[in-house]
Amino acid sequence: MIDNIKLRGIYTLTFRDAKGNVTHSHTIKNRVVDTGLALFASSLVLDYVALGDSATAVVAGDTTLVNETERKAVASSSTSGNKKYISVFFGLAEAVGTINEVGSFSGGSLTADSGTLFSRISTENAELPITKTGSESLTIDYEVEVINA
């Protein structure tokens, strides 16, 4: 699933006479420019990535993973232009098993279901489920691009 999120601002210019009566008003939609998109991307804070084993499809109203099984703090976070990048690392003995869902969170803690869910993927994505064994590590890199769709 790919989301098409639009950022749009609306300016309202209201003119009044000396007595405070509205003489005319104009509402104008604007375009958020590249530097505004970069500002939006740089203000995004993602603190944790969690894994789960539920095959339940993603819906817009999701607030947690359906069945979170493992969570790690983001190891690195950077912004370049209108893109935010995060990475998290799971060692050999961590997150062993079937991965059916992955989510990124802002705030919260290492406690399951804490923080604000920013994004989630599940088995409706053709790449999942994936099985991680105890003889391999896992690095998850996540990129968010803020664009004018």
Phi, psi and omega per residue, in radians:
M1 nan 2.339 3.093
I2 -2.072 2.262 3.132
D3 -1.604 2.491 3.017
N4 -1.989 1.669 -3.121
I5 -1.755 2.319 3.118
K6 -1.958 2.391 2.979
L7 -1.784 2.241 -3.129
R8 -2.513 2.385 3.043
G9 -1.919 2.717 3.092
I10 -2.338 2.067 3.056
Y11 -1.617 2.408 2.982
T12 -2.098 2.098 3.105
L13 -1.843 2.043 -3.094
T14 -2.040 2.188 -3.139
F15 -1.837 2.411 -3.138
R16 -2.272 2.615 3.065
D17 -1.421 -3.095 -3.079
A18 -1.061 -0.419 3.132
K19 -1.571 -0.010 3.127
G20 1.565 0.085 3.111
N21 -1.379 2.395 3.121
V22 -1.174 2.176 3.098
T23 -1.694 -0.639 3.005
H24 -2.891 2.766 -3.084
S25 -2.481 2.520 -3.129
H26 -2.341 2.241 3.080
T27 -1.935 2.146 -3.005
I28 -2.287 2.164 3.037
K29 -1.331 2.547 3.124
N30 -2.158 2.983 3.035
R31 -1.785 2.318 3.017
V32 -1.371 2.114 -3.034
V33 -1.429 2.985 -3.065
D34 -0.957 -0.727 3.139
T35 -1.173 -0.554 3.055
G36 -1.183 -0.677 3.083
L37 -1.132 -0.719 3.111
A38 -1.127 -0.695 3.088
L39 -1.070 -0.760 3.112
F40 -1.069 -0.808 3.142
A41 -1.094 -0.736 -3.091
S42 -1.222 -0.394 -3.139
S43 -1.499 -0.144 3.130
L44 -1.291 2.179 -3.139
V45 -2.038 2.020 3.071
L46 -2.037 2.125 -2.989
D47 -1.836 -0.488 -3.027
Y48 -2.452 2.639 2.967
V49 -2.141 2.336 -3.117
A50 -2.157 2.655 3.091
L51 -2.055 2.666 3.108
G52 -2.580 3.018 -3.074
D53 -2.050 0.257 3.112
S54 -1.565 2.439 3.101
A55 -1.652 0.203 3.141
T56 -1.131 2.346 -3.111
A57 -1.124 2.647 3.083
V58 -1.275 2.385 3.001
V59 -2.287 2.727 -3.067
A60 -1.030 -0.484 -3.105
G61 -1.480 0.067 3.137
D62 -1.038 2.418 3.075
T63 -2.130 -0.223 3.098
T64 -2.562 2.992 2.890
L65 -1.233 2.719 -3.115
V66 -1.217 -0.731 3.097
N67 -2.530 1.471 -3.100
E68 -1.205 2.315 -3.118
T69 -2.065 -0.340 -3.085
E70 -2.738 2.539 -3.135
R71 -2.556 2.451 3.096
K72 -2.372 2.610 3.035
A73 -1.264 2.570 3.082
V74 -1.092 2.265 -3.118
A75 -1.474 -0.602 3.109
S76 -2.567 2.578 -3.133
S77 -2.526 2.339 3.109
S78 -2.617 2.858 3.097
T79 -2.273 2.406 3.031
S80 -2.367 1.926 -3.094
G81 1.066 -2.149 -3.101
N82 -1.709 0.369 -3.137
K83 -2.098 2.414 3.039
K84 -1.939 2.349 3.136
Y85 -2.146 2.365 2.995
I86 -2.332 2.710 3.071
S87 -2.418 2.556 3.059
V88 -2.444 2.596 -3.058
F89 -2.180 2.291 3.034
F90 -1.971 2.202 -3.121
G91 -1.320 -3.115 -3.062
L92 -0.951 -0.805 -3.048
A93 -1.517 -0.052 -3.092
E94 -1.692 2.574 3.026
A95 1.001 0.590 3.120
V96 -1.317 2.257 3.129
G97 2.343 -2.871 -3.099
T98 -1.541 2.248 3.112
I99 -1.785 1.982 3.109
N100 -1.887 -0.310 -3.114
E101 -2.603 2.573 3.117
V102 -2.393 2.430 3.109
G103 -2.507 2.685 3.056
S104 -1.993 2.523 -3.018
F105 -2.286 2.549 2.996
S106 -1.867 2.354 -3.109
G107 1.255 -2.889 3.134
G108 1.471 -2.666 -3.089
S109 -2.692 -2.912 3.074
L110 -1.329 -0.048 3.107
T111 -1.305 2.320 3.124
A112 -0.944 2.535 3.062
D113 1.137 0.291 3.102
S114 -1.697 2.747 3.140
G115 1.500 -3.079 -3.130
T116 -1.829 2.116 3.117
L117 -1.179 2.169 3.108
F118 -1.659 -0.788 -3.123
S119 -2.627 2.795 -3.112
R120 -2.643 2.455 2.941
I121 -2.118 2.682 3.137
S122 -2.542 -2.948 -2.992
T123 -1.204 -0.123 3.034
E124 -1.220 -0.259 2.985
N125 -1.368 2.249 -3.032
A126 -1.046 -0.324 -3.107
E127 -1.395 -0.343 -3.102
L128 -1.832 2.600 0.110
P129 -1.395 2.774 3.073
I130 -2.266 2.412 3.115
T131 -1.804 2.255 3.068
K132 -1.847 2.268 3.112
T133 -1.708 2.934 3.111
G134 -1.309 -0.036 3.122
S135 -1.787 0.201 3.116
E136 -2.445 2.597 3.032
S137 -1.648 3.005 -3.133
L138 -2.439 2.202 2.995
T139 -1.964 2.253 3.068
I140 -1.947 2.094 3.037
D141 -1.876 2.313 -3.107
Y142 -2.242 2.320 -3.135
E143 -2.123 2.288 3.023
V144 -2.035 2.168 3.104
E145 -1.939 2.199 3.107
V146 -1.689 2.018 -3.072
I147 -2.277 2.791 2.943
N148 -1.543 1.789 -3.085
A149 -1.323 nan nan
